[in-house]
Amino acid sequence: MKILLFGKHGQLGWELQRSLAPLGELVALGRQAETHPLFPGTLLHGNFLQLDALAETVRRVRPDLIVNAAAYTAVDQAESDFETASIVNAEAVAVLAQQAARLGAALVHYSTDYVFDGSGECPRRESDVPAPLNVYGHTKLAGELAVQQHCPRHLIFRTSWVYGARGNNFAKTILRLGQEHPTLNVIADQIGAPTGAELIADVTAHAIRHLQREPACAGLYHLAAGGATSWHGYASHVLQAARARGLAISAQPASVLPASAASYPAKAVRPANSRLDTARLQQTFGIHLPDWRIGLDRMLDEILPHPA
């Protein structure tokens, strides 16, 4: 099987390079045009703002499977840059879906809980009606619809609160702020499940194998770690783990204070409820999604010094 991966330099794309490599010949691309040993002397393009070049790259590689980990994820910036966000998150995705269908290839695509309005306290199911609150969510929903319209052999994974050992994320920001400031105010009225890029990548590889055996499992799934917490609970766990590993943290547990999202107005409205119901994913693919703390502790073990 030949696999074409887009977004190789992101947190998820980096982990996907590891998890997908045993499944077949992997061609992994970032935004910059590059050559590949399988296609000597040919520039392959992974820039989603260059739609014609993107389509030509898919035709040239002729993959059996396309995995799209590329996205416009600057949520606040998207409010004033709808055109770019729409091209990357929707129009380019439609190009991939159309090309995949013409080749008879499968397409794996990633979406977000931001397609929902975040109301209520129950985890959202795949069958719940989307109602995005911001431009990012609207463009990601448009990407989902493009995949469903053009490419029957697809897997769409909605996920949330993604982190990884590579690149910037909330945990790394909290570690820095916790060392610099004696007091932190962290949002406590937005709830979700911190989900590791490593977990998403491993589940993706497992699901692809399942799709090869059972084509009827194609469709939309929610993929997030087990359990739920607030950003405040997330931050408190990170700082506690850092202290246990001997890192000098200025912010003590009692000085990590809960705050409301309204205290930190942003250009883009975020959903208060980012919980995702993952029962369909777990039942279909026969997998277990571990509690969010397990993956997070593993990532912290990787990036933090160990106690002497």
GIBELDA-V346855 format. One line per field, one symbol per residue. ss: DSSP state (H for helix, E for strand, C for the rest). burial: b if it has 24 or more other ideal C-beta (glycine too) atoms within 12 Angstrom, else e. A space follows every 10 residues. Layout:
ss=???
burial=???
This chain:
ss=CEEEEECCCC HHHHHHHHHH HCCCEEEEEC CCCEEECCEE EEEECCCCCC HHHHHHHHHH HCCCEEEECC CCCCHHHHCC CHHHHHHHHH HHHHHHHHHH HHHCCEEEEE EEHHHCCCCC CCCECCCCCC CCCCHHHHHH HHHHHHHHHH CCCEEEEEEC CEECCCCCCH HHHHHHHHHH CCCEEEECCC EECCEEHHHH HHHHHHHHHH HHHCHHHCEE EECCCECCEE HHHHHHHHHH HHHHCCCCCC CCHHHEEEEC HHHCCCCCCC CCECCECCHH HHHHHCCCCC EHHHHHHHHH HHHCCCCC
burial=bbbbbbbbbb bbbbbbbbbb eebeebbbbb beeeebeebe eeebbbbbee bebbbebbbb bbbbbbbbbb bbbebeebee eeebbbbbbb bbbbbbbbbb bebebbbbbb bbbbbbbbee eebbebebeb ebbbbbbbbb bbbbbbbbeb bebbbbbbbb bbbbbbeebb bbebbebbee eeebebbbbb bbbbbbbbbb bbbbbbbbbb beeeeebbbb bbbbbbbbbb bbbbbbbbbb bbbeeebebe beeeebeeee beeeeeebbb bbbbbbbbeb beebbebebb ebbebbbbbb eebbeeee
